[in-house]
Amino acid sequence: LSSPSLQITFYEDRGFQGRHYECSSDHANLQPYVGRCNSIRVDSGCWMLYEQPNFSGCQYFLRRGDYPDYQQWMGLSDSIRSCRLI
């Protein structure tokens, strides 16, 4: 019995628009893949997001769901540079 893959998708623009990057594991530096982050879709799992690379800076905890703009996860800016599955 295989478990569903855990996944989070980062979008550069609000409303799940623009360039996007699908991630299914811890990532220490998202900057090469997505320059800014204005919306997020969490398909499964719980994730901790960080404003800086290497899991540093302000942290945001996201559960499964749709976040059409960064205010939805109480973000102060469109900067998400690393993420960790928790």
Secondary structure, DSSP 8 states (H G I E B T S, - for coil): -------EEEEEETTTEEEEEEE-S-BS--TTT-S--SEEEE-SS-EEEEEETTTEEEEEEE-SEEESSGGGGT-SSS---EEEE-
